[in-house]
């Protein structure tokens, strides 16, 4: 919690060495017996992904991704924090020059997308707006993807189209129903 609190302020140049040192500690905390410690660790990783991703070593990126995939299967609160971390990690890896041939998200792309789709389908996905968080993370992940994952994305397209068809068939009786339907369609189309 203390490290999380100082992340927003100093530059990556100043905090980079400390980020590199804390990531393995935070990853170990993902498995702590206390859920509050787990949540704090996931939340801190999310903030690192948002503010200082450039300081994370490539071998730690894959460990973070594996940990986040596991957290997507846990409580809605932990899963929501994991979705945020995936969103921020993806956003930080976008190439302003266009689509690269490959990036650090290429190898785990299929596992990440499958985990996010499974999160969207959880029976408790409405809690903490988890479904929206998972869809937003998936959209950002696709936006940050490299050329070498186009076959993976092409294979996932039927599942996305199926979800669009389901959303179109949803009844919208109340204003909240309409809002949810529109939000779902917007995220799926995005």
URTANOR-V371190 format. One record per helix or strand. SS is the DSSP state (H for helix, E for strand). FROM is the first residue (numbers start at 1). LEN is the number of residues. Records with the same first field share a line. If there is no record, write none. Layout:
SS: FROM-LEN, FROM-LEN
This chain:
H: 2-6, 12-18, 35-17, 53-3, 58-14, 76-17, 109-12, 127-17, 147-23, 175-15
